[in-house]
Amino acid sequence: MRDTAGVLLDTADPHLVEEIRQEIEDPGDCWIADLHVWRIGPDAHAAILSVTANPGVDLVTIRERLKPVHELAHITIERHAAA
């Protein structure tokens, strides 16, 4: 019951959320404005990110940064240019 409630309530593993934030933000040229992570299978998660990025940081670069996060099976990224 507890596992089912977590899925239904869209809870995310805090360690996974922090890992995603570190991979995106640690280089210092991108900032996550909004992040949603949820479980879609036993060891699989989906994520939707809204990212503000400096010029020169494209969607391919952002997606590459998330490759080490093996739990992510599906990623949707919205990129905004930094002002």
mmCIF file of the N, C-alpha and C atoms, coordinates in Angstrom:
data_MODEL
# 
_entry.id   MODEL 
# 
loop_
_atom_site.group_PDB 
_atom_site.id 
_atom_site.type_symbol 
_atom_site.label_atom_id 
_atom_site.label_alt_id 
_atom_site.label_comp_id 
_atom_site.label_asym_id 
_atom_site.label_entity_id 
_atom_site.label_seq_id 
_atom_site.pdbx_PDB_ins_code 
_atom_site.Cartn_x 
_atom_site.Cartn_y 
_atom_site.Cartn_z 
_atom_site.occupancy 
_atom_site.B_iso_or_equiv 
_atom_site.pdbx_formal_charge 
_atom_site.auth_seq_id 
_atom_site.auth_comp_id 
_atom_site.auth_asym_id 
_atom_site.auth_atom_id 
_atom_site.pdbx_PDB_model_num 
ATOM 1   N N  . MET A 1 1  ? 0.813  -1.186 0.000   1.00 0.00 ? 1  MET A N  1 
ATOM 2   C CA . MET A 1 1  ? 0.000  0.000  0.000   1.00 0.00 ? 1  MET A CA 1 
ATOM 3   C C  . MET A 1 1  ? 0.865  1.262  0.000   1.00 0.00 ? 1  MET A C  1 
ATOM 4   N N  . ARG A 1 2  ? 1.927  1.259  0.778   1.00 0.00 ? 2  ARG A N  1 
ATOM 5   C CA . ARG A 1 2  ? 2.800  2.424  0.868   1.00 0.00 ? 2  ARG A CA 1 
ATOM 6   C C  . ARG A 1 2  ? 3.444  2.728  -0.479  1.00 0.00 ? 2  ARG A C  1 
ATOM 7   N N  . ASP A 1 3  ? 3.904  1.691  -1.200  1.00 0.00 ? 3  ASP A N  1 
ATOM 8   C CA . ASP A 1 3  ? 4.510  1.894  -2.515  1.00 0.00 ? 3  ASP A CA 1 
ATOM 9   C C  . ASP A 1 3  ? 3.502  2.457  -3.504  1.00 0.00 ? 3  ASP A C  1 
ATOM 10  N N  . THR A 1 4  ? 2.299  1.947  -3.479  1.00 0.00 ? 4  THR A N  1 
ATOM 11  C CA . THR A 1 4  ? 1.246  2.430  -4.375  1.00 0.00 ? 4  THR A CA 1 
ATOM 12  C C  . THR A 1 4  ? 0.912  3.883  -4.077  1.00 0.00 ? 4  THR A C  1 
ATOM 13  N N  . ALA A 1 5  ? 0.829  4.239  -2.822  1.00 0.00 ? 5  ALA A N  1 
ATOM 14  C CA . ALA A 1 5  ? 0.519  5.626  -2.446  1.00 0.00 ? 5  ALA A CA 1 
ATOM 15  C C  . ALA A 1 5  ? 1.592  6.567  -2.960  1.00 0.00 ? 5  ALA A C  1 
ATOM 16  N N  . GLY A 1 6  ? 2.851  6.162  -2.881  1.00 0.00 ? 6  GLY A N  1 
ATOM 17  C CA . GLY A 1 6  ? 3.943  6.997  -3.383  1.00 0.00 ? 6  GLY A CA 1 
ATOM 18  C C  . GLY A 1 6  ? 3.833  7.270  -4.863  1.00 0.00 ? 6  GLY A C  1 
ATOM 19  N N  . VAL A 1 7  ? 3.435  6.261  -5.623  1.00 0.00 ? 7  VAL A N  1 
ATOM 20  C CA . VAL A 1 7  ? 3.259  6.434  -7.065  1.00 0.00 ? 7  VAL A CA 1 
ATOM 21  C C  . VAL A 1 7  ? 2.069  7.351  -7.331  1.00 0.00 ? 7  VAL A C  1 
ATOM 22  N N  . LEU A 1 8  ? 0.967  7.110  -6.673  1.00 0.00 ? 8  LEU A N  1 
ATOM 23  C CA . LEU A 1 8  ? -0.233 7.910  -6.901  1.00 0.00 ? 8  LEU A CA 1 
ATOM 24  C C  . LEU A 1 8  ? -0.065 9.365  -6.472  1.00 0.00 ? 8  LEU A C  1 
ATOM 25  N N  . LEU A 1 9  ? 0.723  9.600  -5.451  1.00 0.00 ? 9  LEU A N  1 
ATOM 26  C CA . LEU A 1 9  ? 0.939  10.957 -4.966  1.00 0.00 ? 9  LEU A CA 1 
ATOM 27  C C  . LEU A 1 9  ? 2.099  11.649 -5.658  1.00 0.00 ? 9  LEU A C  1 
ATOM 28  N N  . ASP A 1 10 ? 2.711  10.991 -6.646  1.00 0.00 ? 10 ASP A N  1 
ATOM 29  C CA . ASP A 1 10 ? 3.776  11.586 -7.443  1.00 0.00 ? 10 ASP A CA 1 
ATOM 30  C C  . ASP A 1 10 ? 4.972  11.980 -6.585  1.00 0.00 ? 10 ASP A C  1 
ATOM 31  N N  . THR A 1 11 ? 5.343  11.119 -5.630  1.00 0.00 ? 11 THR A N  1 
ATOM 32  C CA . THR A 1 11 ? 6.507  11.409 -4.804  1.00 0.00 ? 11 THR A CA 1 
ATOM 33  C C  . THR A 1 11 ? 7.766  10.950 -5.516  1.00 0.00 ? 11 THR A C  1 
ATOM 34  N N  . ALA A 1 12 ? 8.846  11.645 -5.272  1.00 0.00 ? 12 ALA A N  1 
ATOM 35  C CA . ALA A 1 12 ? 10.117 11.319 -5.905  1.00 0.00 ? 12 ALA A CA 1 
ATOM 36  C C  . ALA A 1 12 ? 11.170 11.079 -4.834  1.00 0.00 ? 12 ALA A C  1 
ATOM 37  N N  . ASP A 1 13 ? 12.112 10.237 -5.150  1.00 0.00 ? 13 ASP A N  1 
ATOM 38  C CA . ASP A 1 13 ? 13.238 9.975  -4.269  1.00 0.00 ? 13 ASP A CA 1 
ATOM 39  C C  . ASP A 1 13 ? 14.070 11.260 -4.171  1.00 0.00 ? 13 ASP A C  1 
ATOM 40  N N  . PRO A 1 14 ? 14.235 11.812 -2.970  1.00 0.00 ? 14 PRO A N  1 
ATOM 41  C CA . PRO A 1 14 ? 14.994 13.066 -2.825  1.00 0.00 ? 14 PRO A CA 1 
ATOM 42  C C  . PRO A 1 14 ? 16.431 12.961 -3.322  1.00 0.00 ? 14 PRO A C  1 
ATOM 43  N N  . HIS A 1 15 ? 17.026 11.780 -3.212  1.00 0.00 ? 15 HIS A N  1 
ATOM 44  C CA . HIS A 1 15 ? 18.391 11.597 -3.692  1.00 0.00 ? 15 HIS A CA 1 
ATOM 45  C C  . HIS A 1 15 ? 18.443 11.686 -5.218  1.00 0.00 ? 15 HIS A C  1 
ATOM 46  N N  . LEU A 1 16 ? 17.442 11.157 -5.887  1.00 0.00 ? 16 LEU A N  1 
ATOM 47  C CA . LEU A 1 16 ? 17.376 11.230 -7.339  1.00 0.00 ? 16 LEU A CA 1 
ATOM 48  C C  . LEU A 1 16 ? 17.180 12.678 -7.791  1.00 0.00 ? 16 LEU A C  1 
ATOM 49  N N  . VAL A 1 17 ? 16.306 13.406 -7.128  1.00 0.00 ? 17 VAL A N  1 
ATOM 50  C CA . VAL A 1 17 ? 16.079 14.818 -7.455  1.00 0.00 ? 17 VAL A CA 1 
ATOM 51  C C  . VAL A 1 17 ? 17.365 15.610 -7.274  1.00 0.00 ? 17 VAL A C  1 
ATOM 52  N N  . GLU A 1 18 ? 18.080 15.368 -6.190  1.00 0.00 ? 18 GLU A N  1 
ATOM 53  C CA . GLU A 1 18 ? 19.339 16.075 -5.934  1.00 0.00 ? 18 GLU A CA 1 
ATOM 54  C C  . GLU A 1 18 ? 20.392 15.714 -6.984  1.00 0.00 ? 18 GLU A C  1 
ATOM 55  N N  . GLU A 1 19 ? 20.451 14.446 -7.386  1.00 0.00 ? 19 GLU A N  1 
ATOM 56  C CA . GLU A 1 19 ? 21.403 14.032 -8.423  1.00 0.00 ? 19 GLU A CA 1 
ATOM 57  C C  . GLU A 1 19 ? 21.118 14.759 -9.737  1.00 0.00 ? 19 GLU A C  1 
ATOM 58  N N  . ILE A 1 20 ? 19.853 14.878 -10.101 1.00 0.00 ? 20 ILE A N  1 
ATOM 59  C CA . ILE A 1 20 ? 19.474 15.598 -11.322 1.00 0.00 ? 20 ILE A CA 1 
ATOM 60  C C  . ILE A 1 20 ? 19.905 17.057 -11.216 1.00 0.00 ? 20 ILE A C  1 
ATOM 61  N N  . ARG A 1 21 ? 19.622 17.686 -10.079 1.00 0.00 ? 21 ARG A N  1 
ATOM 62  C CA . ARG A 1 21 ? 20.012 19.092 -9.883  1.00 0.00 ? 21 ARG A CA 1 
ATOM 63  C C  . ARG A 1 21 ? 21.522 19.272 -10.009 1.00 0.00 ? 21 ARG A C  1 
ATOM 64  N N  . GLN A 1 22 ? 22.284 18.396 -9.401  1.00 0.00 ? 22 GLN A N  1 
ATOM 65  C CA . GLN A 1 22 ? 23.740 18.505 -9.464  1.00 0.00 ? 22 GLN A CA 1 
ATOM 66  C C  . GLN A 1 22 ? 24.253 18.368 -10.891 1.00 0.00 ? 22 GLN A C  1 
ATOM 67  N N  . GLU A 1 23 ? 23.739 17.383 -11.622 1.00 0.00 ? 23 GLU A N  1 
ATOM 68  C CA . GLU A 1 23 ? 24.213 17.163 -12.993 1.00 0.00 ? 23 GLU A CA 1 
ATOM 69  C C  . GLU A 1 23 ? 23.930 18.370 -13.886 1.00 0.00 ? 23 GLU A C  1 
ATOM 70  N N  . ILE A 1 24 ? 22.792 19.014 -13.690 1.00 0.00 ? 24 ILE A N  1 
ATOM 71  C CA . ILE A 1 24 ? 22.416 20.156 -14.523 1.00 0.00 ? 24 ILE A CA 1 
ATOM 72  C C  . ILE A 1 24 ? 23.082 21.447 -14.052 1.00 0.00 ? 24 ILE A C  1 
ATOM 73  N N  . GLU A 1 25 ? 23.073 21.699 -12.752 1.00 0.00 ? 25 GLU A N  1 
ATOM 74  C CA . GLU A 1 25 ? 23.475 23.003 -12.235 1.00 0.00 ? 25 GLU A CA 1 
ATOM 75  C C  . GLU A 1 25 ? 24.944 23.140 -11.858 1.00 0.00 ? 25 GLU A C  1 
ATOM 76  N N  . ASP A 1 26 ? 25.643 22.055 -11.572 1.00 0.00 ? 26 ASP A N  1 
ATOM 77  C CA . ASP A 1 26 ? 27.021 22.160 -11.082 1.00 0.00 ? 26 ASP A CA 1 
ATOM 78  C C  . ASP A 1 26 ? 27.994 22.847 -12.048 1.00 0.00 ? 26 ASP A C  1 
ATOM 79  N N  . PRO A 1 27 ? 27.841 22.697 -13.375 1.00 0.00 ? 27 PRO A N  1 
ATOM 80  C CA . PRO A 1 27 ? 28.762 23.449 -14.241 1.00 0.00 ? 27 PRO A CA 1 
ATOM 81  C C  . PRO A 1 27 ? 28.590 24.969 -14.127 1.00 0.00 ? 27 PRO A C  1 
ATOM 82  N N  . GLY A 1 28 ? 27.464 25.446 -13.584 1.00 0.00 ? 28 GLY A N  1 
ATOM 83  C CA . GLY A 1 28 ? 27.271 26.863 -13.342 1.00 0.00 ? 28 GLY A CA 1 
ATOM 84  C C  . GLY A 1 28 ? 26.679 27.652 -14.495 1.00 0.00 ? 28 GLY A C  1 
ATOM 85  N N  . ASP A 1 29 ? 26.264 26.979 -15.558 1.00 0.00 ? 29 ASP A N  1 
ATOM 86  C CA . ASP A 1 29 ? 25.719 27.695 -16.711 1.00 0.00 ? 29 ASP A CA 1 
ATOM 87  C C  . ASP A 1 29 ? 24.244 27.393 -16.961 1.00 0.00 ? 29 ASP A C  1 
ATOM 88  N N  . CYS A 1 30 ? 23.622 26.613 -16.077 1.00 0.00 ? 30 CYS A N  1 
ATOM 89  C CA . CYS A 1 30 ? 22.196 26.259 -16.170 1.00 0.00 ? 30 CYS A CA 1 
ATOM 90  C C  . CYS A 1 30 ? 21.590 26.262 -14.775 1.00 0.00 ? 30 CYS A C  1 
ATOM 91  N N  . TRP A 1 31 ? 20.291 26.594 -14.724 1.00 0.00 ? 31 TRP A N  1 
ATOM 92  C CA . TRP A 1 31 ? 19.561 26.585 -13.457 1.00 0.00 ? 31 TRP A CA 1 
ATOM 93  C C  . TRP A 1 31 ? 18.200 25.963 -13.690 1.00 0.00 ? 31 TRP A C  1 
ATOM 94  N N  . ILE A 1 32 ? 17.808 25.074 -12.816 1.00 0.00 ? 32 ILE A N  1 
ATOM 95  C CA . ILE A 1 32 ? 16.497 24.436 -12.933 1.00 0.00 ? 32 ILE A CA 1 
ATOM 96  C C  . ILE A 1 32 ? 15.451 25.358 -12.308 1.00 0.00 ? 32 ILE A C  1 
ATOM 97  N N  . ALA A 1 33 ? 14.482 25.754 -13.115 1.00 0.00 ? 33 ALA A N  1 
ATOM 98  C CA . ALA A 1 33 ? 13.386 26.595 -12.635 1.00 0.00 ? 33 ALA A CA 1 
ATOM 99  C C  . ALA A 1 33 ? 12.249 25.733 -12.097 1.00 0.00 ? 33 ALA A C  1 
ATOM 100 N N  . ASP A 1 34 ? 12.043 24.568 -12.707 1.00 0.00 ? 34 ASP A N  1 
ATOM 101 C CA . ASP A 1 34 ? 10.954 23.678 -12.296 1.00 0.00 ? 34 ASP A CA 1 
ATOM 102 C C  . ASP A 1 34 ? 11.370 22.245 -12.604 1.00 0.00 ? 34 ASP A C  1 
ATOM 103 N N  . LEU A 1 35 ? 11.098 21.338 -11.692 1.00 0.00 ? 35 LEU A N  1 
ATOM 104 C CA . LEU A 1 35 ? 11.500 19.941 -11.856 1.00 0.00 ? 35 LEU A CA 1 
ATOM 105 C C  . LEU A 1 35 ? 10.430 19.034 -11.275 1.00 0.00 ? 35 LEU A C  1 
ATOM 106 N N  . HIS A 1 36 ? 9.979  18.081 -12.087 1.00 0.00 ? 36 HIS A N  1 
ATOM 107 C CA . HIS A 1 36 ? 9.025  17.069 -11.632 1.00 0.00 ? 36 HIS A CA 1 
ATOM 108 C C  . HIS A 1 36 ? 9.603  15.699 -11.983 1.00 0.00 ? 36 HIS A C  1 
ATOM 109 N N  . VAL A 1 37 ? 9.663  14.822 -11.002 1.00 0.00 ? 37 VAL A N  1 
ATOM 110 C CA . VAL A 1 37 ? 10.184 13.466 -11.193 1.00 0.00 ? 37 VAL A CA 1 
ATOM 111 C C  . VAL A 1 37 ? 9.174  12.496 -10.602 1.00 0.00 ? 37 VAL A C  1 
ATOM 112 N N  . TRP A 1 38 ? 8.869  11.429 -11.346 1.00 0.00 ? 38 TRP A N  1 
ATOM 113 C CA . TRP A 1 38 ? 7.953  10.433 -10.818 1.00 0.00 ? 38 TRP A CA 1 
ATOM 114 C C  . TRP A 1 38 ? 8.340  9.053  -11.339 1.00 0.00 ? 38 TRP A C  1 
ATOM 115 N N  . ARG A 1 39 ? 7.929  8.046  -10.586 1.00 0.00 ? 39 ARG A N  1 
ATOM 116 C CA . ARG A 1 39 ? 8.242  6.658  -10.905 1.00 0.00 ? 39 ARG A CA 1 
ATOM 117 C C  . ARG A 1 39 ? 7.294  6.159  -11.993 1.00 0.00 ? 39 ARG A C  1 
ATOM 118 N N  . ILE A 1 40 ? 7.868  5.483  -12.996 1.00 0.00 ? 40 ILE A N  1 
ATOM 119 C CA . ILE A 1 40 ? 7.057  4.882  -14.057 1.00 0.00 ? 40 ILE A CA 1 
ATOM 120 C C  . ILE A 1 40 ? 7.254  3.372  -14.123 1.00 0.00 ? 40 ILE A C  1 
ATOM 121 N N  . GLY A 1 41 ? 8.116  2.852  -13.266 1.00 0.00 ? 41 GLY A N  1 
ATOM 122 C CA . GLY A 1 41 ? 8.372  1.420  -13.201 1.00 0.00 ? 41 GLY A CA 1 
ATOM 123 C C  . GLY A 1 41 ? 9.209  1.120  -11.978 1.00 0.00 ? 41 GLY A C  1 
ATOM 124 N N  . PRO A 1 42 ? 9.524  -0.155 -11.738 1.00 0.00 ? 42 PRO A N  1 
ATOM 125 C CA . PRO A 1 42 ? 10.264 -0.531 -10.533 1.00 0.00 ? 42 PRO A CA 1 
ATOM 126 C C  . PRO A 1 42 ? 11.583 0.225  -10.364 1.00 0.00 ? 42 PRO A C  1 
ATOM 127 N N  . ASP A 1 43 ? 12.356 0.388  -11.433 1.00 0.00 ? 43 ASP A N  1 
ATOM 128 C CA . ASP A 1 43 ? 13.628 1.108  -11.370 1.00 0.00 ? 43 ASP A CA 1 
ATOM 129 C C  . ASP A 1 43 ? 13.697 2.180  -12.445 1.00 0.00 ? 43 ASP A C  1 
ATOM 130 N N  . ALA A 1 44 ? 12.560 2.723  -12.812 1.00 0.00 ? 44 ALA A N  1 
ATOM 131 C CA . ALA A 1 44 ? 12.512 3.711  -13.888 1.00 0.00 ? 44 ALA A CA 1 
ATOM 132 C C  . ALA A 1 44 ? 11.709 4.928  -13.452 1.00 0.00 ? 44 ALA A C  1 
ATOM 133 N N  . HIS A 1 45 ? 12.216 6.091  -13.823 1.00 0.00 ? 45 HIS A N  1 
ATOM 134 C CA . HIS A 1 45 ? 11.559 7.351  -13.502 1.00 0.00 ? 45 HIS A CA 1 
ATOM 135 C C  . HIS A 1 45 ? 11.462 8.204  -14.759 1.00 0.00 ? 45 HIS A C  1 
ATOM 136 N N  . ALA A 1 46 ? 10.520 9.127  -14.748 1.00 0.00 ? 46 ALA A N  1 
ATOM 137 C CA . ALA A 1 46 ? 10.390 10.137 -15.793 1.00 0.00 ? 46 ALA A CA 1 
ATOM 138 C C  . ALA A 1 46 ? 10.637 11.486 -15.140 1.00 0.00 ? 46 ALA A C  1 
ATOM 139 N N  . ALA A 1 47 ? 11.100 12.451 -15.947 1.00 0.00 ? 47 ALA A N  1 
ATOM 140 C CA . ALA A 1 47 ? 11.343 13.788 -15.422 1.00 0.00 ? 47 ALA A CA 1 
ATOM 141 C C  . ALA A 1 47 ? 10.951 14.833 -16.457 1.00 0.00 ? 47 ALA A C  1 
ATOM 142 N N  . ILE A 1 48 ? 10.406 15.922 -15.956 1.00 0.00 ? 48 ILE A N  1 
ATOM 143 C CA . ILE A 1 48 ? 10.161 17.110 -16.763 1.00 0.00 ? 48 ILE A CA 1 
ATOM 144 C C  . ILE A 1 48 ? 10.931 18.239 -16.098 1.00 0.00 ? 48 ILE A C  1 
ATOM 145 N N  . LEU A 1 49 ? 11.796 18.893 -16.884 1.00 0.00 ? 49 LEU A N  1 
ATOM 146 C CA . LEU A 1 49 ? 12.625 19.968 -16.366 1.00 0.00 ? 49 LEU A CA 1 
ATOM 147 C C  . LEU A 1 49 ? 12.372 21.243 -17.148 1.00 0.00 ? 49 LEU A C  1 
ATOM 148 N N  . SER A 1 50 ? 12.311 22.349 -16.446 1.00 0.00 ? 50 SER A N  1 
ATOM 149 C CA . SER A 1 50 ? 12.331 23.667 -17.065 1.00 0.00 ? 50 SER A CA 1 
ATOM 150 C C  . SER A 1 50 ? 13.661 24.276 -16.659 1.00 0.00 ? 50 SER A C  1 
ATOM 151 N N  . VAL A 1 51 ? 14.518 24.544 -17.658 1.00 0.00 ? 51 VAL A N  1 
ATOM 152 C CA . VAL A 1 51 ? 15.895 24.945 -17.401 1.00 0.00 ? 51 VAL A CA 1 
ATOM 153 C C  . VAL A 1 51 ? 16.166 26.317 -18.016 1.00 0.00 ? 51 VAL A C  1 
ATOM 154 N N  . THR A 1 52 ? 16.797 27.192 -17.251 1.00 0.00 ? 52 THR A N  1 
ATOM 155 C CA . THR A 1 52 ? 17.299 28.456 -17.775 1.00 0.00 ? 52 THR A CA 1 
ATOM 156 C C  . THR A 1 52 ? 18.783 28.261 -18.018 1.00 0.00 ? 52 THR A C  1 
ATOM 157 N N  . ALA A 1 53 ? 19.237 28.552 -19.247 1.00 0.00 ? 53 ALA A N  1 
ATOM 158 C CA . ALA A 1 53 ? 20.623 28.252 -19.613 1.00 0.00 ? 53 ALA A CA 1 
ATOM 159 C C  . ALA A 1 53 ? 21.273 29.439 -20.315 1.00 0.00 ? 53 ALA A C  1 
ATOM 160 N N  . ASN A 1 54 ? 22.567 29.571 -20.097 1.00 0.00 ? 54 ASN A N  1 
ATOM 161 C CA . ASN A 1 54 ? 23.350 30.582 -20.793 1.00 0.00 ? 54 ASN A CA 1 
ATOM 162 C C  . ASN A 1 54 ? 23.444 30.244 -22.274 1.00 0.00 ? 54 ASN A C  1 
ATOM 163 N N  . PRO A 1 55 ? 23.737 31.252 -23.116 1.00 0.00 ? 55 PRO A N  1 
ATOM 164 C CA . PRO A 1 55 ? 23.942 30.965 -24.542 1.00 0.00 ? 55 PRO A CA 1 
ATOM 165 C C  . PRO A 1 55 ? 25.047 29.910 -24.715 1.00 0.00 ? 55 PRO A C  1 
ATOM 166 N N  . GLY A 1 56 ? 24.893 29.072 -25.684 1.00 0.00 ? 56 GLY A N  1 
ATOM 167 C CA . GLY A 1 56 ? 25.870 28.012 -25.922 1.00 0.00 ? 56 GLY A CA 1 
ATOM 168 C C  . GLY A 1 56 ? 25.519 26.696 -25.257 1.00 0.00 ? 56 GLY A C  1 
ATOM 169 N N  . VAL A 1 57 ? 24.573 26.721 -24.344 1.00 0.00 ? 57 VAL A N  1 
ATOM 170 C CA . VAL A 1 57 ? 24.118 25.492 -23.704 1.00 0.00 ? 57 VAL A CA 1 
ATOM 171 C C  . VAL A 1 57 ? 22.784 25.117 -24.342 1.00 0.00 ? 57 VAL A C  1 
ATOM 172 N N  . ASP A 1 58 ? 22.828 24.113 -25.215 1.00 0.00 ? 58 ASP A N  1 
ATOM 173 C CA . ASP A 1 58 ? 21.615 23.715 -25.925 1.00 0.00 ? 58 ASP A CA 1 
ATOM 174 C C  . ASP A 1 58 ? 20.978 22.488 -25.279 1.00 0.00 ? 58 ASP A C  1 
ATOM 175 N N  . LEU A 1 59 ? 19.872 22.054 -25.859 1.00 0.00 ? 59 LEU A N  1 
ATOM 176 C CA . LEU A 1 59 ? 19.156 20.893 -25.305 1.00 0.00 ? 59 LEU A CA 1 
ATOM 177 C C  . LEU A 1 59 ? 19.999 19.627 -25.342 1.00 0.00 ? 59 LEU A C  1 
ATOM 178 N N  . VAL A 1 60 ? 20.824 19.475 -26.366 1.00 0.00 ? 60 VAL A N  1 
ATOM 179 C CA . VAL A 1 60 ? 21.682 18.282 -26.459 1.00 0.00 ? 60 VAL A CA 1 
ATOM 180 C C  . VAL A 1 60 ? 22.648 18.243 -25.276 1.00 0.00 ? 60 VAL A C  1 
ATOM 181 N N  . THR A 1 61 ? 23.236 19.379 -24.949 1.00 0.00 ? 61 THR A N  1 
ATOM 182 C CA . THR A 1 61 ? 24.168 19.458 -23.813 1.00 0.00 ? 61 THR A CA 1 
ATOM 183 C C  . THR A 1 61 ? 23.462 19.119 -22.503 1.00 0.00 ? 61 THR A C  1 
ATOM 184 N N  . ILE A 1 62 ? 22.273 19.669 -22.316 1.00 0.00 ? 62 ILE A N  1 
ATOM 185 C CA . ILE A 1 62 ? 21.516 19.415 -21.090 1.00 0.00 ? 62 ILE A CA 1 
ATOM 186 C C  . ILE A 1 62 ? 21.169 17.932 -20.984 1.00 0.00 ? 62 ILE A C  1 
ATOM 187 N N  . ARG A 1 63 ? 20.713 17.339 -22.069 1.00 0.00 ? 63 ARG A N  1 
ATOM 188 C CA . ARG A 1 63 ? 20.369 15.918 -22.083 1.00 0.00 ? 63 ARG A CA 1 
ATOM 189 C C  . ARG A 1 63 ? 21.601 15.051 -21.807 1.00 0.00 ? 63 ARG A C  1 
ATOM 190 N N  . GLU A 1 64 ? 22.747 15.418 -22.377 1.00 0.00 ? 64 GLU A N  1 
ATOM 191 C CA . GLU A 1 64 ? 23.992 14.679 -22.131 1.00 0.00 ? 64 GLU A CA 1 
ATOM 192 C C  . GLU A 1 64 ? 24.367 14.682 -20.652 1.00 0.00 ? 64 GLU A C  1 
ATOM 193 N N  . ARG A 1 65 ? 24.127 15.779 -19.982 1.00 0.00 ? 65 ARG A N  1 
ATOM 194 C CA . ARG A 1 65 ? 24.446 15.875 -18.553 1.00 0.00 ? 65 ARG A CA 1 
ATOM 195 C C  . ARG A 1 65 ? 23.627 14.896 -17.717 1.00 0.00 ? 65 ARG A C  1 
ATOM 196 N N  . LEU A 1 66 ? 22.475 14.501 -18.218 1.00 0.00 ? 66 LEU A N  1 
ATOM 197 C CA . LEU A 1 66 ? 21.610 13.587 -17.463 1.00 0.00 ? 66 LEU A CA 1 
ATOM 198 C C  . LEU A 1 66 ? 21.894 12.114 -17.750 1.00 0.00 ? 66 LEU A C  1 
ATOM 199 N N  . LYS A 1 67 ? 22.793 11.806 -18.684 1.00 0.00 ? 67 LYS A N  1 
ATOM 200 C CA . LYS A 1 67 ? 23.095 10.402 -18.993 1.00 0.00 ? 67 LYS A CA 1 
ATOM 201 C C  . LYS A 1 67 ? 23.568 9.596  -17.787 1.00 0.00 ? 67 LYS A C  1 
ATOM 202 N N  . PRO A 1 68 ? 24.347 10.169 -16.865 1.00 0.00 ? 68 PRO A N  1 
ATOM 203 C CA . PRO A 1 68 ? 24.767 9.379  -15.693 1.00 0.00 ? 68 PRO A CA 1 
ATOM 204 C C  . PRO A 1 68 ? 23.622 9.007  -14.748 1.00 0.00 ? 68 PRO A C  1 
ATOM 205 N N  . VAL A 1 69 ? 22.479 9.652  -14.890 1.00 0.00 ? 69 VAL A N  1 
ATOM 206 C CA . VAL A 1 69 ? 21.333 9.371  -14.018 1.00 0.00 ? 69 VAL A CA 1 
ATOM 207 C C  . VAL A 1 69 ? 20.563 8.214  -14.645 1.00 0.00 ? 69 VAL A C  1 
ATOM 208 N N  . HIS A 1 70 ? 20.996 6.996  -14.345 1.00 0.00 ? 70 HIS A N  1 
ATOM 209 C CA . HIS A 1 70 ? 20.485 5.791  -15.003 1.00 0.00 ? 70 HIS A CA 1 
ATOM 210 C C  . HIS A 1 70 ? 19.024 5.489  -14.690 1.00 0.00 ? 70 HIS A C  1 
ATOM 211 N N  . GLU A 1 71 ? 18.493 6.050  -13.624 1.00 0.00 ? 71 GLU A N  1 
ATOM 212 C CA . GLU A 1 71 ? 17.099 5.795  -13.263 1.00 0.00 ? 71 GLU A CA 1 
ATOM 213 C C  . GLU A 1 71 ? 16.112 6.487  -14.208 1.00 0.00 ? 71 GLU A C  1 
ATOM 214 N N  . LEU A 1 72 ? 16.592 7.474  -14.975 1.00 0.00 ? 72 LEU A N  1 
ATOM 215 C CA . LEU A 1 72 ? 15.705 8.222  -15.863 1.00 0.00 ? 72 LEU A CA 1 
ATOM 216 C C  . LEU A 1 72 ? 15.479 7.476  -17.168 1.00 0.00 ? 72 LEU A C  1 
ATOM 217 N N  . ALA A 1 73 ? 14.237 7.080  -17.389 1.00 0.00 ? 73 ALA A N  1 
ATOM 218 C CA . ALA A 1 73 ? 13.869 6.369  -18.616 1.00 0.00 ? 73 ALA A CA 1 
ATOM 219 C C  . ALA A 1 73 ? 13.222 7.302  -19.633 1.00 0.00 ? 73 ALA A C  1 
ATOM 220 N N  . HIS A 1 74 ? 12.671 8.419  -19.170 1.00 0.00 ? 74 HIS A N  1 
ATOM 221 C CA . HIS A 1 74 ? 12.025 9.384  -20.057 1.00 0.00 ? 74 HIS A CA 1 
ATOM 222 C C  . HIS A 1 74 ? 12.280 10.782 -19.522 1.00 0.00 ? 74 HIS A C  1 
ATOM 223 N N  . ILE A 1 75 ? 12.732 11.691 -20.410 1.00 0.00 ? 75 ILE A N  1 
ATOM 224 C CA . ILE A 1 75 ? 13.062 13.058 -19.991 1.00 0.00 ? 75 ILE A CA 1 
ATOM 225 C C  . ILE A 1 75 ? 12.426 14.034 -20.973 1.00 0.00 ? 75 ILE A C  1 
ATOM 226 N N  . THR A 1 76 ? 11.769 15.058 -20.427 1.00 0.00 ? 76 THR A N  1 
ATOM 227 C CA . THR A 1 76 ? 11.273 16.168 -21.229 1.00 0.00 ? 76 THR A CA 1 
ATOM 228 C C  . THR A 1 76 ? 11.940 17.430 -20.686 1.00 0.00 ? 76 THR A C  1 
ATOM 229 N N  . ILE A 1 77 ? 12.551 18.213 -21.597 1.00 0.00 ? 77 ILE A N  1 
ATOM 230 C CA . ILE A 1 77 ? 13.281 19.407 -21.177 1.00 0.00 ? 77 ILE A CA 1 
ATOM 231 C C  . ILE A 1 77 ? 12.712 20.622 -21.907 1.00 0.00 ? 77 ILE A C  1 
ATOM 232 N N  . GLU A 1 78 ? 12.443 21.657 -21.144 1.00 0.00 ? 78 GLU A N  1 
ATOM 233 C CA . GLU A 1 78 ? 12.059 22.956 -21.681 1.00 0.00 ? 78 GLU A CA 1 
ATOM 234 C C  . GLU A 1 78 ? 13.210 23.905 -21.369 1.00 0.00 ? 78 GLU A C  1 
ATOM 235 N N  . ARG A 1 79 ? 13.806 24.509 -22.403 1.00 0.00 ? 79 ARG A N  1 
ATOM 236 C CA . ARG A 1 79 ? 14.961 25.391 -22.204 1.00 0.00 ? 79 ARG A CA 1 
ATOM 237 C C  . ARG A 1 79 ? 14.555 26.839 -22.434 1.00 0.00 ? 79 ARG A C  1 
ATOM 238 N N  . HIS A 1 80 ? 15.003 27.695 -21.507 1.00 0.00 ? 80 HIS A N  1 
ATOM 239 C CA . HIS A 1 80 ? 14.815 29.142 -21.630 1.00 0.00 ? 80 HIS A CA 1 
ATOM 240 C C  . HIS A 1 80 ? 16.176 29.798 -21.647 1.00 0.00 ? 80 HIS A C  1 
ATOM 241 N N  . ALA A 1 81 ? 16.324 30.856 -22.422 1.00 0.00 ? 81 ALA A N  1 
ATOM 242 C CA . ALA A 1 81 ? 17.592 31.584 -22.471 1.00 0.00 ? 81 ALA A CA 1 
ATOM 243 C C  . ALA A 1 81 ? 17.713 32.468 -21.227 1.00 0.00 ? 81 ALA A C  1 
ATOM 244 N N  . ALA A 1 82 ? 18.929 32.534 -20.704 1.00 0.00 ? 82 ALA A N  1 
ATOM 245 C CA . ALA A 1 82 ? 19.204 33.411 -19.559 1.00 0.00 ? 82 ALA A CA 1 
ATOM 246 C C  . ALA A 1 82 ? 19.117 34.854 -20.026 1.00 0.00 ? 82 ALA A C  1 
ATOM 247 N N  . ALA A 1 83 ? 18.621 35.705 -19.164 1.00 0.00 ? 83 ALA A N  1 
ATOM 248 C CA . ALA A 1 83 ? 18.461 37.118 -19.526 1.00 0.00 ? 83 ALA A CA 1 
ATOM 249 C C  . ALA A 1 83 ? 19.772 37.862 -19.445 1.00 0.00 ? 83 ALA A C  1 
# 
